[in-house]
């Protein structure tokens, strides 16, 4: 049966008549053993308290470590998500820019083709009108004096008949650059 320090202090050994122990020495020894045992008992209690405190601290540190690990994983995931989101947005912006560029290019090409068609139409009208004027001029020249010197020479001193400048003043001078390959296609 285990004894506590207090129980050791109250233990009384029986006496024998012959050849017994010296009572004072045994009591002194029992007192020293009880003091030593009491000191060990206190140290054990202190160590048990320390172990309990350390276990609590260890548990706290483990929970912090787990929280930090979860936070780190969450931060890494958030960073990866943000990076992926930024990449998707950048790709979307680039795709929209390409789409807009293609749209602008198509619009510009369509406008250019429309303007070239309009130029060709105006040129054809002008050629037709010029042809009609030349025919009328030839007819007038032939009718007015066949064989005269004025009919043979172009109208140097004569006033301009058609088109008169005031009729064409609204049209500015045309200066369209036609690339060589477009000029060959138009002709």
C-alpha positions as CSV (number, residue, x, y, z in Angstrom):
1,X,0.0,0.0,0.0
2,X,1.5,3.4,-1.0
3,X,2.0,6.0,1.7
4,X,1.7,9.7,1.5
5,X,4.2,11.9,3.4
6,X,1.6,12.7,6.0
7,X,0.9,9.0,6.6
8,X,4.6,8.2,6.9
9,X,4.9,10.8,9.7
10,X,2.2,9.0,11.7
11,X,3.3,5.4,11.2
12,X,4.4,3.8,14.5
13,X,6.5,0.7,14.5
14,X,5.9,-2.0,17.0
15,X,8.4,-2.8,19.7
16,X,10.1,-6.0,20.2
17,X,11.6,-7.0,23.6
18,X,14.7,-8.4,22.5
19,X,17.0,-7.1,19.8
20,X,14.8,-4.2,18.7
21,X,15.8,-1.1,16.9
22,X,16.8,2.1,18.7
23,X,13.7,4.1,18.8
24,X,15.2,7.5,18.4
25,X,17.3,6.6,15.3
26,X,14.3,4.9,13.7
27,X,12.1,8.0,14.4
28,X,14.8,10.3,13.0
29,X,15.1,8.1,9.9
30,X,11.4,8.0,9.4
31,X,11.3,11.8,9.7
32,X,14.0,12.2,7.1
33,X,12.3,9.7,4.7
34,X,9.0,11.5,5.1
35,X,10.7,14.9,4.4
36,X,12.5,13.5,1.3
37,X,9.3,11.8,0.1
38,X,7.3,15.1,0.7
39,X,9.8,17.0,-1.4
40,X,9.6,14.4,-4.2
41,X,5.9,14.5,-4.0
42,X,5.8,18.3,-4.4
43,X,8.2,18.2,-7.3
44,X,6.0,15.5,-8.9
45,X,3.0,17.8,-8.5
46,X,4.9,20.8,-9.9
47,X,6.0,18.7,-12.9
48,X,2.5,17.4,-13.4
49,X,1.3,21.0,-13.5
50,X,4.1,21.9,-15.9
51,X,3.2,19.0,-18.1
52,X,-0.4,20.1,-18.1
53,X,0.5,23.7,-18.9
54,X,2.9,22.5,-21.7
55,X,0.2,20.2,-23.1
56,X,-2.3,23.2,-23.2
57,X,0.4,25.4,-24.9
58,X,1.2,22.6,-27.3
59,X,-2.5,22.2,-28.2
60,X,-2.7,26.0,-28.6
61,X,0.3,26.0,-30.9
62,X,-1.0,23.0,-32.9
63,X,-4.3,24.8,-33.4
64,X,-2.4,28.0,-34.5
65,X,-0.3,25.9,-36.8
66,X,-3.4,24.4,-38.3
67,X,-5.0,27.8,-38.7
68,X,-1.8,29.2,-40.3
69,X,-1.7,26.2,-42.7
70,X,-5.4,26.8,-43.6
71,X,-4.7,30.5,-44.1
72,X,-1.7,29.8,-46.2
73,X,-3.7,27.4,-48.4
74,X,-6.5,29.9,-48.6
75,X,-4.1,32.7,-49.6
76,X,-2.5,30.5,-52.2
77,X,-5.8,29.5,-53.6
78,X,-7.0,33.1,-53.6
79,X,-3.8,34.2,-55.3
80,X,-4.2,31.5,-57.9
81,X,-7.9,32.4,-58.4
82,X,-7.0,36.1,-58.8
83,X,-4.3,35.3,-61.3
84,X,-6.6,33.0,-63.3
85,X,-9.3,35.7,-63.2
86,X,-6.9,38.4,-64.3
87,X,-5.6,36.1,-67.1
88,X,-9.2,35.5,-68.3
89,X,-10.0,39.2,-68.2
90,X,-6.8,40.0,-70.1
91,X,-7.7,37.4,-72.7
92,X,-11.2,38.8,-73.0
93,X,-9.9,42.3,-73.4
94,X,-7.4,41.2,-76.1
95,X,-10.2,39.2,-77.9
96,X,-12.5,42.3,-77.7
97,X,-9.7,44.5,-79.0
98,X,-9.0,42.1,-81.9
99,X,-12.7,41.9,-82.7
100,X,-13.0,45.7,-82.7
101,X,-9.9,46.0,-84.9
102,X,-11.4,43.5,-87.4
103,X,-14.6,45.5,-87.3
104,X,-12.9,48.8,-87.9
105,X,-10.7,47.3,-90.7
106,X,-13.8,45.8,-92.4
107,X,-15.6,49.1,-92.1
108,X,-12.7,51.0,-93.5
109,X,-12.4,48.5,-96.4
110,X,-16.1,48.7,-97.1
111,X,-15.9,52.6,-97.1
112,X,-12.9,52.5,-99.3
113,X,-14.6,50.2,-101.8
114,X,-17.7,52.4,-101.7
115,X,-15.6,55.5,-102.4
116,X,-13.8,53.8,-105.2
117,X,-17.1,52.7,-106.7
118,X,-18.4,56.2,-106.4
119,X,-15.2,57.6,-108.1
120,X,-15.6,55.1,-110.9
121,X,-19.3,56.1,-111.3
122,X,-18.4,59.8,-111.4
123,X,-15.5,59.1,-113.8
124,X,-17.9,57.2,-116.1
125,X,-20.5,60.0,-115.9
126,X,-17.8,62.6,-116.6
127,X,-16.4,60.6,-119.6
128,X,-19.9,60.2,-120.9
129,X,-20.6,63.9,-120.5
130,X,-17.3,64.8,-122.0
131,X,-18.0,62.4,-124.9
132,X,-21.4,64.1,-125.5
133,X,-19.8,67.6,-125.3
134,X,-17.1,66.6,-127.8
135,X,-19.7,65.1,-130.1
136,X,-21.8,68.3,-129.8
137,X,-18.7,70.4,-130.4
138,X,-17.8,68.4,-133.5
139,X,-21.3,68.6,-134.7
140,X,-21.3,72.4,-134.2
141,X,-17.9,72.8,-135.8
142,X,-18.9,70.7,-138.8
143,X,-22.2,72.6,-139.2
144,X,-20.8,76.1,-138.8
145,X,-18.0,76.1,-141.2
146,X,-16.9,73.0,-143.0
147,X,-13.4,73.5,-144.2
148,X,-12.8,76.8,-142.3
149,X,-9.7,77.5,-140.3
150,X,-11.7,77.9,-137.1
151,X,-13.2,74.4,-137.5
152,X,-9.8,72.8,-137.9
153,X,-8.2,74.5,-134.9
154,X,-9.4,73.9,-131.4
155,X,-11.2,76.7,-129.8
156,X,-8.3,78.8,-128.5
157,X,-9.9,82.2,-128.2
158,X,-13.5,80.9,-128.0
159,X,-15.3,80.9,-124.7
160,X,-15.8,77.6,-123.0
161,X,-19.2,76.0,-123.9
162,X,-19.7,73.1,-121.4
163,X,-19.0,72.4,-118.6
164,X,-18.8,76.0,-117.4
165,X,-16.8,76.6,-114.3
166,X,-19.7,77.9,-112.3
167,X,-21.5,74.6,-112.9
168,X,-18.7,72.5,-111.4
169,X,-17.4,74.8,-108.6
170,X,-19.1,72.7,-106.0
171,X,-16.8,69.8,-106.9
172,X,-13.4,70.1,-105.5
173,X,-10.3,68.9,-107.1
174,X,-10.2,65.1,-106.7
175,X,-7.0,63.7,-105.3
176,X,-7.4,60.1,-104.5
177,X,-4.4,57.9,-104.1
178,X,-5.0,54.7,-106.0
179,X,-2.5,51.9,-105.3
180,X,-1.1,50.3,-108.5
181,X,-3.0,47.0,-107.9
182,X,-6.3,48.9,-107.3
183,X,-5.8,51.0,-110.4
184,X,-5.3,47.8,-112.5
185,X,-8.6,46.4,-111.1
186,X,-10.5,49.6,-111.7
187,X,-9.4,49.9,-115.3
